[in-house]
Amino acid sequence: MTELVHLDVESGIATITLDSPDNRNALSAQLRRELIAHLETALADDSARVIVLSHTGRVFCSGMDLKETRGAGVSEQGVNEVPAILTTIWTSPKPVVARVAGPARAGGVGLVSACDIAVAATDATFAFSEVRIGVVPAVISVTVLPRLLPRAAHELFLTGETFDAARAVTVGLVNSAVPADGLDAEVARYAEMLRLGAPGALAATKRMLRAERPASMAGQFAEMQELSAGFFAGEEGQEGMRAFAEKRKPAWVVEG
């Protein structure tokens, strides 16, 4: 069986590539299995500091494979496996960057929104097309809604309208939209910046960003003060301060 998702680790960057162009990189059962397996492998690999989610072909990901879901019962729907993929990306202690060179639809937009940073080619397009085929963008809403402006979420979820990368930046779905010939350079720029961060500090910062805020400001300050003091006194913080004083790169920065 031909592999539909590939993993390559080089210079601290784990690139996971969706490679099912004939199926518009739809979330088929095989692609889902391979994607979650490669994500878990990259997370377990200490040499992989940053994960990049990329694709071959014209389409980033067209969403669920409708050929597989048509006629299947509730318990047999592939969408039941998607939460594990989105959760793994969202909760990854390593930063995840989406490289979007073509259209993303439905579940494909869910993948983009689960990543920490998303970079798209200016000619890439997006749509929550679910309502137009009689279904609800329910599962992906868990990762999408924290990204989107509320007004935009109502508009785009309810209309299913296609929107471009510039609009995706405006509504918060994408960080950067660049011409197609500059996409790889922009992804590499983000990956390199992320690679400079201390692994433990990056993981803790991601947990902080995801966490629910305490009800009171005093409680939030107390929690954040404890987190900050622990890292200032910790191994990474002390090494980072020594490296700064000695005008050298800290130990966690591995030359590519």
Accessible surface in RSA format (square Angstrom, percent):
REM  Atomic radii and reference values for relative SASA: ProtOr
REM  Chains: A
REM  Algorithm: Lee & Richards
REM  Probe-radius: 1.40
REM  Slices: 20
REM RES _ NUM      All-atoms   Total-Side   Main-Chain    Non-polar    All polar
REM                ABS   REL    ABS   REL    ABS   REL    ABS   REL    ABS   REL
RES MET A   1   196.68 101.9 107.36  71.1  89.32 212.7 111.78  95.0  84.89 112.5
RES THR A   2   111.68  79.4  97.40  98.7  14.29  34.0  67.77  91.0  43.91  66.4
RES GLU A   3    71.98  41.3  65.84  49.8   6.13  14.6  26.37  51.0  45.60  37.2
RES LEU A   4    31.89  17.8  31.89  22.8   0.00   0.0  31.89  22.4   0.00   0.0
RES VAL A   5     0.00   0.0   0.00   0.0   0.00   0.0   0.00   0.0   0.00   0.0
RES HIS A   6    64.30  35.1  63.93  44.4   0.37   1.0  53.94  55.6  10.36  12.1
RES LEU A   7    46.17  25.7  16.49  11.8  29.68  74.6  16.51  11.6  29.66  79.8
RES ASP A   8    83.24  58.3  79.55  79.2   3.69   8.7  29.47  69.4  53.78  53.6
RES VAL A   9    52.70  34.7  24.32  22.0  28.38  68.4  24.32  21.1  28.38  77.0
RES GLU A  10   120.32  69.1 112.75  85.3   7.57  18.0  40.01  77.4  80.31  65.6
RES SER A  11    57.72  48.8  33.67  44.9  24.05  55.4  29.64  63.1  28.08  39.3
RES GLY A  12    13.59  16.8   0.00   N/A  13.59  16.8   6.32  17.4   7.27  16.3
RES ILE A  13    32.64  18.6  31.69  23.6   0.94   2.3  31.69  22.8   0.94   2.6
RES ALA A  14     0.00   0.0   0.00   0.0   0.00   0.0   0.00   0.0   0.00   0.0
RES THR A  15    40.28  28.6  39.10  39.6   1.18   2.8  22.89  30.7  17.39  26.3
RES ILE A  16     0.00   0.0   0.00   0.0   0.00   0.0   0.00   0.0   0.00   0.0
RES THR A  17    24.78  17.6  24.78  25.1   0.00   0.0  12.17  16.3  12.61  19.1
RES LEU A  18     0.00   0.0   0.00   0.0   0.00   0.0   0.00   0.0   0.00   0.0
RES ASP A  19    40.26  28.2  35.05  34.9   5.22  12.3   0.26   0.6  40.00  39.9
RES SER A  20    11.28   9.5   7.67  10.2   3.61   8.3   3.69   7.9   7.59  10.6
RES PRO A  21    61.97  45.2  44.95  41.0  17.02  61.9  47.46  39.2  14.51  90.2
RES ASP A  22   151.93 106.4 114.74 114.2  37.19  87.9  42.75 100.6 109.19 108.9
RES ASN A  23    47.13  32.5  40.96  39.6   6.18  14.9  18.78  45.2  28.35  27.4
RES ARG A  24   121.35  51.0 120.33  61.3   1.02   2.4  50.24  68.7  71.11  43.1
RES ASN A  25     0.58   0.4   0.58   0.6   0.00   0.0   0.00   0.0   0.58   0.6
RES ALA A  26     5.10   4.7   5.02   7.7   0.08   0.2   5.02   7.1   0.08   0.2
RES LEU A  27     0.63   0.4   0.63   0.5   0.00   0.0   0.63   0.4   0.00   0.0
RES SER A  28     9.12   7.7   9.12  12.2   0.00   0.0   8.43  18.0   0.69   1.0
RES ALA A  29    31.42  28.9  31.31  48.3   0.11   0.2  31.42  44.2   0.00   0.0
RES GLN A  30    30.44  17.0  28.93  21.1   1.51   3.6  11.50  24.5  18.94  14.4
RES LEU A  31     0.00   0.0   0.00   0.0   0.00   0.0   0.00   0.0   0.00   0.0
RES ARG A  32    13.28   5.6  12.22   6.2   1.06   2.5   2.42   3.3  10.86   6.6
RES ARG A  33   134.09  56.3 128.16  65.3   5.93  14.1  68.56  93.7  65.53  39.7
RES GLU A  34    33.51  19.2  30.93  23.4   2.58   6.1  22.00  42.5  11.51   9.4
RES LEU A  35     0.00   0.0   0.00   0.0   0.00   0.0   0.00   0.0   0.00   0.0
RES ILE A  36    37.87  21.5  37.87  28.2   0.00   0.0  37.87  27.3   0.00   0.0
RES ALA A  37    48.86  44.9  44.95  69.4   3.91   8.9  47.32  66.6   1.55   4.1
RES HIS A  38    31.66  17.3  31.66  22.0   0.00   0.0  26.63  27.4   5.03   5.8
RES LEU A  39     2.65   1.5   2.65   1.9   0.00   0.0   2.65   1.9   0.00   0.0
RES GLU A  40    99.28  57.0  93.82  71.0   5.46  13.0  32.30  62.5  66.98  54.7
RES THR A  41    73.48  52.3  66.49  67.4   6.99  16.7  47.11  63.3  26.36  39.9
RES ALA A  42     0.13   0.1   0.00   0.0   0.13   0.3   0.13   0.2   0.00   0.0
RES LEU A  43    44.16  24.6  29.00  20.7  15.16  38.1  29.33  20.6  14.83  39.9
RES ALA A  44    83.87  77.1  50.31  77.6  33.56  76.3  61.84  87.1  22.03  58.4
RES ASP A  45    45.52  31.9  38.16  38.0   7.36  17.4  15.97  37.6  29.55  29.5
RES ASP A  46   133.60  93.6 112.60 112.1  21.00  49.7  39.22  92.3  94.39  94.1
RES SER A  47    68.04  57.5  51.95  69.3  16.09  37.1  54.76 116.6  13.28  18.6
RES ALA A  48     0.62   0.6   0.00   0.0   0.62   1.4   0.00   0.0   0.62   1.6
RES ARG A  49    28.71  12.1  24.04  12.3   4.67  11.1  20.31  27.8   8.41   5.1
RES VAL A  50     0.13   0.1   0.13   0.1   0.00   0.0   0.13   0.1   0.00   0.0
RES ILE A  51     0.41   0.2   0.41   0.3   0.00   0.0   0.41   0.3   0.00   0.0
RES VAL A  52     7.17   4.7   7.17   6.5   0.00   0.0   7.17   6.2   0.00   0.0
RES LEU A  53     1.19   0.7   1.19   0.9   0.00   0.0   1.19   0.8   0.00   0.0
RES SER A  54     8.82   7.5   8.82  11.8   0.00   0.0   2.45   5.2   6.37   8.9
RES HIS A  55    10.85   5.9   0.80   0.6  10.05  25.7   0.80   0.8  10.05  11.7
RES THR A  56    48.67  34.6  42.65  43.2   6.02  14.3  48.67  65.4   0.00   0.0
RES GLY A  57    44.59  55.0   0.00   N/A  44.59  55.0  21.91  60.1  22.69  50.8
RES ARG A  58   193.78  81.4 178.57  91.0  15.21  36.2  84.39 115.3 109.39  66.3
RES VAL A  59    11.14   7.3   9.37   8.5   1.78   4.3   9.37   8.1   1.78   4.8
RES PHE A  60     0.00   0.0   0.00   0.0   0.00   0.0   0.00   0.0   0.00   0.0
RES CYS A  61     0.00   0.0   0.00   0.0   0.00   0.0   0.00   0.0   0.00   0.0
RES SER A  62    19.99  16.9   6.20   8.3  13.79  31.8   1.93   4.1  18.06  25.3
RES GLY A  63     0.13   0.2   0.00   N/A   0.13   0.2   0.13   0.4   0.00   0.0
RES MET A  64    33.93  17.6  25.46  16.9   8.47  20.2  24.96  21.2   8.97  11.9
RES ASP A  65    13.21   9.3  11.37  11.3   1.84   4.4   1.82   4.3  11.40  11.4
RES LEU A  66    90.01  50.1  85.68  61.3   4.33  10.9  85.68  60.2   4.33  11.7
RES LYS A  67   162.20  79.1 143.18  87.9  19.01  45.3  87.90  79.1  74.29  79.1
RES GLU A  68    81.93  47.0  58.51  44.3  23.42  55.8  40.63  78.6  41.30  33.7
RES THR A  69    22.64  16.1  18.19  18.4   4.45  10.6  12.65  17.0   9.99  15.1
RES ARG A  70   179.56  75.4 152.82  77.9  26.74  63.7  77.33 105.7 102.23  62.0
RES GLY A  71    84.57 104.3   0.00   N/A  84.57 104.3  43.16 118.4  41.41  92.7
RES ALA A  72    30.24  27.8  10.05  15.5  20.20  45.9  15.20  21.4  15.04  39.9
RES GLY A  73    35.14  43.3   0.00   N/A  35.14  43.3  33.30  91.4   1.85   4.1
RES VAL A  74   135.93  89.4 127.22 115.2   8.71  21.0 129.00 112.1   6.93  18.8
RES SER A  75   103.74  87.7  72.23  96.4  31.51  72.6  52.05 110.8  51.70  72.4
RES GLU A  76   124.51  71.5  96.97  73.4  27.53  65.6  42.21  81.6  82.30  67.2
RES GLN A  77    42.65  23.9  39.47  28.8   3.18   7.6  17.55  37.4  25.10  19.0
RES GLY A  78     7.16   8.8   0.00   N/A   7.16   8.8   4.90  13.5   2.26   5.1
RES VAL A  79    52.26  34.4  52.24  47.3   0.01   0.0  52.24  45.4   0.01   0.0
RES ASN A  80    83.16  57.3  57.58  55.6  25.59  61.6  28.66  69.0  54.50  52.7
RES GLU A  81    86.88  49.9  80.84  61.2   6.04  14.4  40.43  78.2  46.45  37.9
RES VAL A  82     3.60   2.4   3.60   3.3   0.00   0.0   3.60   3.1   0.00   0.0
RES PRO A  83    55.94  40.8  53.07  48.4   2.87  10.4  55.92  46.2   0.01   0.1
RES ALA A  84    56.54  52.0  45.68  70.5  10.86  24.7  54.31  76.5   2.22   5.9
RES ILE A  85     3.27   1.9   3.27   2.4   0.00   0.0   3.27   2.4   0.00   0.0
RES LEU A  86     6.83   3.8   6.83   4.9   0.00   0.0   6.83   4.8   0.00   0.0
RES THR A  87    74.99  53.3  71.03  72.0   3.96   9.4  50.86  68.3  24.12  36.5
RES THR A  88    23.96  17.0  19.59  19.9   4.37  10.4   8.95  12.0  15.01  22.7
RES ILE A  89     0.55   0.3   0.16   0.1   0.40   1.0   0.46   0.3   0.10   0.3
RES TRP A  90    58.54  23.5  54.74  26.5   3.80   8.9  41.88  22.3  16.66  27.0
RES THR A  91    59.64  42.4  50.89  51.6   8.75  20.9  36.66  49.2  22.97  34.7
RES SER A  92     2.23   1.9   1.14   1.5   1.10   2.5   2.23   4.8   0.00   0.0
RES PRO A  93    64.37  46.9  59.51  54.2   4.86  17.7  61.98  51.2   2.39  14.9
RES LYS A  94    30.12  14.7  29.18  17.9   0.94   2.2  30.12  27.1   0.00   0.0
RES PRO A  95     5.19   3.8   5.19   4.7   0.00   0.0   5.19   4.3   0.00   0.0
RES VAL A  96     0.58   0.4   0.58   0.5   0.00   0.0   0.58   0.5   0.00   0.0
RES VAL A  97     0.00   0.0   0.00   0.0   0.00   0.0   0.00   0.0   0.00   0.0
RES ALA A  98     0.00   0.0   0.00   0.0   0.00   0.0   0.00   0.0   0.00   0.0
RES ARG A  99    47.91  20.1  47.91  24.4   0.00   0.0  10.26  14.0  37.65  22.8
RES VAL A 100     0.00   0.0   0.00   0.0   0.00   0.0   0.00   0.0   0.00   0.0
RES ALA A 101    36.50  33.6  19.49  30.1  17.01  38.7  19.49  27.4  17.01  45.1
RES GLY A 102     2.99   3.7   0.00   N/A   2.99   3.7   2.99   8.2   0.00   0.0
RES PRO A 103    28.02  20.4  28.02  25.5   0.00   0.0  28.02  23.1   0.00   0.0
RES ALA A 104     0.00   0.0   0.00   0.0   0.00   0.0   0.00   0.0   0.00   0.0
RES ARG A 105    45.53  19.1  45.53  23.2   0.00   0.0  10.73  14.7  34.80  21.1
RES ALA A 106    14.15  13.0  14.15  21.8   0.00   0.0  14.15  19.9   0.00   0.0
RES GLY A 107     6.51   8.0   0.00   N/A   6.51   8.0   4.28  11.7   2.22   5.0
RES GLY A 108     0.00   0.0   0.00   N/A   0.00   0.0   0.00   0.0   0.00   0.0
RES VAL A 109     0.00   0.0   0.00   0.0   0.00   0.0   0.00   0.0   0.00   0.0
RES GLY A 110     0.00   0.0   0.00   N/A   0.00   0.0   0.00   0.0   0.00   0.0
RES LEU A 111     0.88   0.5   0.88   0.6   0.00   0.0   0.88   0.6   0.00   0.0
RES VAL A 112     1.00   0.7   0.00   0.0   1.00   2.4   0.00   0.0   1.00   2.7
RES SER A 113     0.94   0.8   0.00   0.0   0.94   2.2   0.94   2.0   0.00   0.0
RES ALA A 114     1.02   0.9   0.00   0.0   1.02   2.3   0.00   0.0   1.02   2.7
RES CYS A 115     3.59   2.7   0.00   0.0   3.59   8.4   0.03   0.1   3.56   3.8
RES ASP A 116    47.31  33.1  28.96  28.8  18.34  43.4  14.98  35.2  32.33  32.2
RES ILE A 117    25.41  14.5  25.11  18.7   0.30   0.7  25.41  18.3   0.00   0.0
RES ALA A 118     2.70   2.5   2.25   3.5   0.45   1.0   2.25   3.2   0.45   1.2
RES VAL A 119     0.00   0.0   0.00   0.0   0.00   0.0   0.00   0.0   0.00   0.0
RES ALA A 120     0.00   0.0   0.00   0.0   0.00   0.0   0.00   0.0   0.00   0.0
RES ALA A 121     0.04   0.0   0.04   0.1   0.00   0.0   0.04   0.1   0.00   0.0
RES THR A 122    67.85  48.3  56.71  57.5  11.14  26.6  39.52  53.1  28.33  42.8
RES ASP A 123   103.18  72.3  77.93  77.6  25.25  59.7  47.18 111.0  56.00  55.9
RES ALA A 124     0.08   0.1   0.00   0.0   0.08   0.2   0.07   0.1   0.01   0.0
RES THR A 125    34.98  24.9  34.98  35.5   0.00   0.0  32.57  43.7   2.41   3.6
RES PHE A 126     0.00   0.0   0.00   0.0   0.00   0.0   0.00   0.0   0.00   0.0
RES ALA A 127     2.01   1.9   2.01   3.1   0.00   0.0   2.01   2.8   0.00   0.0
RES PHE A 128     0.64   0.3   0.04   0.0   0.60   1.6   0.04   0.0   0.60   1.7
RES SER A 129    34.78  29.4  34.78  46.4   0.00   0.0  22.56  48.0  12.22  17.1
RES GLU A 130    15.59   8.9  14.83  11.2   0.75   1.8  11.53  22.3   4.06   3.3
RES VAL A 131    58.10  38.2  38.21  34.6  19.89  47.9  39.64  34.4  18.46  50.1
RES ARG A 132   161.87  68.0 124.36  63.4  37.51  89.3  52.66  72.0 109.21  66.2
RES ILE A 133   100.19  57.0  68.78  51.2  31.42  75.7  78.79  56.7  21.40  58.1
RES GLY A 134    69.95  86.3   0.00   N/A  69.95  86.3  36.04  98.9  33.91  75.9
RES VAL A 135    74.04  48.7  67.10  60.7   6.94  16.7  71.68  62.3   2.36   6.4
RES VAL A 136   113.26  74.5  95.86  86.8  17.40  41.9  95.86  83.3  17.40  47.2
RES PRO A 137    10.41   7.6   7.39   6.7   3.02  11.0   9.31   7.7   1.11   6.9
RES ALA A 138    55.82  51.3  45.46  70.2  10.36  23.6  50.76  71.5   5.06  13.4
RES VAL A 139    43.18  28.4  35.96  32.6   7.22  17.4  40.49  35.2   2.69   7.3
RES ILE A 140     9.33   5.3   8.88   6.6   0.45   1.1   8.88   6.4   0.45   1.2
RES SER A 141    22.81  19.3  21.36  28.5   1.45   3.3   5.68  12.1  17.13  24.0
RES VAL A 142   111.39  73.3  97.75  88.5  13.64  32.9 105.05  91.3   6.34  17.2
RES THR A 143     4.75   3.4   4.75   4.8   0.00   0.0   4.75   6.4   0.00   0.0
RES VAL A 144     0.00   0.0   0.00   0.0   0.00   0.0   0.00   0.0   0.00   0.0
RES LEU A 145    87.43  48.7  74.91  53.6  12.53  31.5  75.02  52.7  12.41  33.4
RES PRO A 146    86.18  62.8  42.45  38.7  43.73 159.0  55.69  46.0  30.49 189.5
RES ARG A 147    75.42  31.7  59.86  30.5  15.55  37.0  15.58  21.3  59.84  36.3
RES LEU A 148    10.12   5.6   0.00   0.0  10.12  25.4   0.34   0.2   9.78  26.3
RES LEU A 149    99.39  55.3  98.68  70.6   0.71   1.8  99.38  69.8   0.01   0.0
RES PRO A 150   101.08  73.7  95.64  87.2   5.44  19.8 101.08  83.5   0.00   0.0
RES ARG A 151   211.71  88.9 206.36 105.2   5.34  12.7  79.43 108.6 132.28  80.2
RES ALA A 152     5.86   5.4   3.42   5.3   2.44   5.5   4.97   7.0   0.89   2.3
RES ALA A 153     6.46   5.9   5.97   9.2   0.49   1.1   6.23   8.8   0.23   0.6
RES HIS A 154   122.94  67.2 118.69  82.5   4.24  10.8  75.40  77.7  47.53  55.3
RES GLU A 155    65.21  37.4  56.58  42.8   8.64  20.6  34.42  66.6  30.80  25.1
RES LEU A 156     0.27   0.2   0.25   0.2   0.02   0.1   0.25   0.2   0.02   0.1
RES PHE A 157    26.36  13.2  25.50  15.8   0.86   2.2  25.50  15.5   0.86   2.5
RES LEU A 158   127.78  71.2 108.55  77.7  19.23  48.3 108.63  76.3  19.14  51.5
RES THR A 159    63.81  45.4  51.73  52.4  12.08  28.8  58.44  78.5   5.37   8.1
RES GLY A 160     3.04   3.7   0.00   N/A   3.04   3.7   0.00   0.0   3.04   6.8
RES GLU A 161    81.77  46.9  80.55  60.9   1.23   2.9  23.42  45.3  58.35  47.6
RES THR A 162    71.00  50.5  52.04  52.8  18.96  45.2  30.71  41.2  40.28  60.9
RES PHE A 163    10.72   5.4   4.93   3.1   5.79  15.1  10.72   6.5   0.00   0.0
RES ASP A 164    69.58  48.7  66.53  66.2   3.05   7.2  21.09  49.6  48.48  48.4
RES ALA A 165     0.00   0.0   0.00   0.0   0.00   0.0   0.00   0.0   0.00   0.0
RES ALA A 166    63.69  58.6  56.89  87.8   6.81  15.5  60.38  85.0   3.31   8.8
RES ARG A 167    77.11  32.4  73.22  37.3   3.89   9.3  36.18  49.4  40.93  24.8
RES ALA A 168     0.00   0.0   0.00   0.0   0.00   0.0   0.00   0.0   0.00   0.0
RES VAL A 169    57.12  37.6  46.60  42.2  10.52  25.4  46.60  40.5  10.52  28.5
RES THR A 170    98.06  69.7  76.20  77.3  21.86  52.1  59.35  79.7  38.71  58.5
RES VAL A 171     3.38   2.2   3.28   3.0   0.10   0.2   3.34   2.9   0.03   0.1
RES GLY A 172    37.67  46.5   0.00   N/A  37.67  46.5  23.56  64.7  14.11  31.6
RES LEU A 173     6.52   3.6   0.00   0.0   6.52  16.4   0.07   0.0   6.45  17.4
RES VAL A 174     4.39   2.9   0.00   0.0   4.39  10.6   0.72   0.6   3.66   9.9
RES ASN A 175    79.78  55.0  53.08  51.3  26.69  64.3   8.50  20.5  71.28  68.9
RES SER A 176    16.34  13.8  12.26  16.4   4.07   9.4   8.72  18.6   7.61  10.7
RES ALA A 177    31.29  28.8   6.51  10.0  24.79  56.4   6.51   9.2  24.79  65.7
RES VAL A 178    25.27  16.6  25.00  22.6   0.28   0.7  25.27  22.0   0.00   0.0
RES PRO A 179    84.09  61.3  83.44  76.1   0.65   2.4  84.09  69.4   0.00   0.0
RES ALA A 180    63.79  58.7  44.99  69.4  18.81  42.8  45.16  63.6  18.63  49.3
RES ASP A 181   142.23  99.6  97.73  97.3  44.50 105.2  52.55 123.7  89.67  89.4
RES GLY A 182    23.13  28.5   0.00   N/A  23.13  28.5  20.30  55.7   2.83   6.3
RES LEU A 183     2.58   1.4   2.58   1.8   0.00   0.0   2.58   1.8   0.00   0.0
RES ASP A 184    89.19  62.5  83.55  83.2   5.64  13.3  38.57  90.8  50.62  50.5
RES ALA A 185    70.50  64.8  56.04  86.5  14.46  32.9  63.75  89.8   6.75  17.9
RES GLU A 186    25.21  14.5  23.18  17.5   2.02   4.8   3.53   6.8  21.68  17.7
RES VAL A 187    10.21   6.7  10.21   9.2   0.00   0.0  10.21   8.9   0.00   0.0
RES ALA A 188    58.10  53.4  49.52  76.4   8.58  19.5  55.08  77.6   3.02   8.0
RES ARG A 189   117.16  49.2 108.49  55.3   8.67  20.6  64.34  87.9  52.82  32.0
RES TYR A 190    34.43  16.1  34.43  19.6   0.00   0.0  16.12  12.1  18.31  22.6
RES ALA A 191     4.65   4.3   4.65   7.2   0.00   0.0   4.65   6.6   0.00   0.0
RES GLU A 192    74.79  42.9  73.48  55.6   1.31   3.1  46.16  89.3  28.63  23.4
RES MET A 193    92.72  48.0  80.29  53.1  12.43  29.6  46.56  39.6  46.16  61.2
RES LEU A 194    29.57  16.5  27.55  19.7   2.02   5.1  29.40  20.7   0.17   0.5
RES ARG A 195    16.46   6.9  16.34   8.3   0.12   0.3   0.65   0.9  15.80   9.6
RES LEU A 196    79.47  44.3  70.88  50.7   8.59  21.6  71.07  49.9   8.40  22.6
RES GLY A 197    20.23  24.9   0.00   N/A  20.23  24.9  19.85  54.5   0.38   0.8
RES ALA A 198     7.38   6.8   3.91   6.0   3.47   7.9   3.91   5.5   3.47   9.2
RES PRO A 199    58.12  42.4  49.86  45.5   8.25  30.0  54.37  44.9   3.75  23.3
RES GLY A 200    29.55  36.4   0.00   N/A  29.55  36.4  27.22  74.7   2.32   5.2
RES ALA A 201    35.64  32.8  33.91  52.3   1.73   3.9  35.17  49.5   0.47   1.2
RES LEU A 202    35.69  19.9  34.87  24.9   0.82   2.1  35.26  24.8   0.43   1.1
RES ALA A 203    13.80  12.7  13.32  20.6   0.48   1.1  13.32  18.8   0.48   1.3
RES ALA A 204     5.47   5.0   3.98   6.1   1.48   3.4   4.09   5.8   1.37   3.6
RES THR A 205    59.22  42.1  57.57  58.4   1.66   4.0  35.55  47.7  23.68  35.8
RES LYS A 206    14.47   7.1  13.54   8.3   0.93   2.2  14.15  12.7   0.32   0.3
RES ARG A 207   131.37  55.2 127.18  64.8   4.19  10.0  56.06  76.6  75.32  45.6
RES MET A 208    57.33  29.7  50.93  33.7   6.40  15.2  38.99  33.2  18.34  24.3
RES LEU A 209   123.20  68.6  98.01  70.1  25.18  63.3  98.58  69.2  24.62  66.2
RES ARG A 210    77.93  32.7  47.02  24.0  30.91  73.6  26.23  35.8  51.70  31.3
RES ALA A 211    44.44  40.9  26.04  40.2  18.39  41.8  36.26  51.1   8.18  21.7
RES GLU A 212   165.04  94.8 142.39 107.7  22.65  53.9  62.23 120.4 102.81  83.9
RES ARG A 213   108.79  45.7  83.00  42.3  25.79  61.4  45.44  62.1  63.35  38.4
RES PRO A 214    43.16  31.5  22.62  20.6  20.54  74.7  34.91  28.8   8.25  51.3
RES ALA A 215   120.23 110.5  68.74 106.1  51.49 117.1  80.35 113.2  39.88 105.6
RES SER A 216    60.05  50.7  51.44  68.6   8.62  19.9  46.23  98.4  13.83  19.4
RES MET A 217   142.94  74.0 130.49  86.4  12.45  29.6 104.90  89.2  38.05  50.4
RES ALA A 218    75.64  69.5  62.38  96.3  13.25  30.1  68.86  97.0   6.78  18.0
RES GLY A 219    28.41  35.0   0.00   N/A  28.41  35.0  23.95  65.7   4.46  10.0
RES GLN A 220    57.27  32.0  57.27  41.9   0.00   0.0   7.65  16.3  49.62  37.6
RES PHE A 221   134.06  67.1 132.99  82.4   1.07   2.8 132.99  80.6   1.07   3.1
RES ALA A 222    61.22  56.3  50.32  77.7  10.90  24.8  54.61  76.9   6.61  17.5
RES GLU A 223    77.46  44.5  69.99  53.0   7.47  17.8  35.71  69.1  41.75  34.1
RES MET A 224    44.26  22.9  42.68  28.2   1.58   3.8  36.68  31.2   7.58  10.0
RES GLN A 225   131.05  73.3 123.35  90.2   7.69  18.3  40.52  86.2  90.53  68.7
RES GLU A 226   134.99  77.5 123.06  93.1  11.93  28.4  48.62  94.0  86.37  70.5
RES LEU A 227    58.69  32.7  51.35  36.7   7.34  18.5  58.10  40.8   0.59   1.6
RES SER A 228    49.80  42.1  42.22  56.3   7.58  17.5  31.61  67.3  18.19  25.5
RES ALA A 229    56.94  52.4  48.29  74.5   8.65  19.7  54.07  76.2   2.87   7.6
RES GLY A 230    44.78  55.2   0.00   N/A  44.78  55.2  34.87  95.7   9.90  22.2
RES PHE A 231    69.27  34.7  67.27  41.7   2.00   5.2  68.96  41.8   0.30   0.9
RES PHE A 232   129.88  65.0 126.39  78.3   3.49   9.1 129.01  78.2   0.87   2.5
RES ALA A 233    79.05  72.7  53.79  83.0  25.26  57.5  57.80  81.4  21.26  56.3
RES GLY A 234    25.01  30.8   0.00   N/A  25.01  30.8  25.01  68.6   0.00   0.0
RES GLU A 235   152.56  87.6 134.68 101.9  17.89  42.6  56.49 109.3  96.07  78.4
RES GLU A 236    42.18  24.2  38.43  29.1   3.75   8.9  27.83  53.8  14.35  11.7
RES GLY A 237    21.02  25.9   0.00   N/A  21.02  25.9  19.65  53.9   1.36   3.0
RES GLN A 238    72.33  40.4  72.01  52.6   0.32   0.8  19.53  41.6  52.79  40.0
RES GLU A 239    20.32  11.7  20.32  15.4   0.00   0.0  10.20  19.7  10.12   8.3
RES GLY A 240    20.86  25.7   0.00   N/A  20.86  25.7  14.39  39.5   6.47  14.5
RES MET A 241    86.59  44.8  79.53  52.6   7.06  16.8  53.75  45.7  32.84  43.5
RES ARG A 242   115.58  48.5 111.58  56.9   4.00   9.5  55.05  75.2  60.52  36.7
RES ALA A 243     1.35   1.2   1.35   2.1   0.00   0.0   1.35   1.9   0.00   0.0
RES PHE A 244   174.14  87.1 160.21  99.2  13.93  36.3 166.70 101.1   7.44  21.3
RES ALA A 245    75.39  69.3  48.01  74.1  27.38  62.3  55.63  78.3  19.76  52.4
RES GLU A 246   101.94  58.5  74.76  56.6  27.19  64.7  42.73  82.6  59.22  48.3
RES LYS A 247   189.37  92.4 151.87  93.2  37.50  89.3 117.61 105.9  71.76  76.4
RES ARG A 248   100.17  42.1  78.86  40.2  21.31  50.7  63.47  86.7  36.70  22.2
RES LYS A 249   118.87  58.0 104.61  64.2  14.26  33.9  74.70  67.2  44.17  47.0
RES PRO A 250    27.40  20.0  25.34  23.1   2.07   7.5  25.34  20.9   2.07  12.8
RES ALA A 251    81.66  75.1  50.53  78.0  31.13  70.8  61.82  87.1  19.84  52.6
RES TRP A 252    46.85  18.8  36.09  17.5  10.76  25.3  46.28  24.7   0.57   0.9
RES VAL A 253    18.08  11.9   3.19   2.9  14.89  35.9   3.21   2.8  14.87  40.3
RES VAL A 254    97.15  63.9  93.79  84.9   3.36   8.1  97.07  84.3   0.08   0.2
RES GLU A 255   117.86  67.7  97.09  73.5  20.77  49.5  61.04 118.1  56.82  46.4
RES GLY A 256    75.49  93.1   0.00   N/A  75.49  93.1  35.49  97.4  40.00  89.6
END  Absolute sums over single chains surface
CHAIN  1 A    13074.2      10529.4       2544.8       8105.7       4968.5
END  Absolute sums over all chains
TOTAL         13074.2      10529.4       2544.8       8105.7       4968.5
